[in-house]
Amino acid sequence: MKKINILLSVLIVTFSIAVYAFAGHEHMVIPYESQAIGEKTTMPLPAAGDLRNHLIGHMPYKKWALWPGKGEQFKGTEPHGSLLTNYVNDIALESIKQKKGMANNSIIVKENYAPNKKLVAVTAMYKVKGYDPEGGDWFWVKYDANFEVLAEGKVKGCLACHSTVKDNDFIFTDKVK
Ligand code: HEC
């Protein structure tokens, strides 16, 4: 009887250590991106810093597809700059092709160049479910050429102008619906 008790205790202790170790181990796995609003995803938060990590760290936007039908440094319209390059992530690319509006987690990164081909700013739109229903759930951000943050959030200036194409999911470049 005593032996069984000892055996049981040993088993319980071993089991506890195993559970503790496993739980502890799980805590040590630091996800490189945070939990986006509402659902657990591998997407960044709607915040300029987190998005920057995503764009120049984990999912380098320079490796993304260009906006279909648009080349690099195409001649753009004001206010963004003379020469523009639009990069789109996979989700945005698929949405643009399907023309059903932009899906959640779409990211569009626009590089804005001066006439002398010098990068002046990077402006991006990132669609986050529930972030801003009135503004198409777009998170807006403007970085300078070194990715320092110039504006972010529900930026009034961006919204005022892009709202004129609200029916096209706030997108100017092409029909997405
Ligand atoms: C005065 C109007 C205006 C303002 C203000 C403005 N945009 Fe735009 N935006 C445009 C136009 C026009 C285009 C299309 C340019 C082109 O392709 O020639 C565009 C294109 C874009 C695109 C590519 C996707 C699309 O909609 O076609 C992004 C991303 C973007 N703007 C982000 C921003 C951000 C971020 C801000 C605020 C910091 C901003 N824009 C402010 C007019 C504006």
Residues whose N, C-alpha, C, O or C-beta is under 5 A from the ligand:
A	BS01	HEC	K75 G76 T77 E78 P79 I108 K110 T123 A124 M125 W140 V141 K142 V155 G157 C158 C161 F170 I171 F172 T173
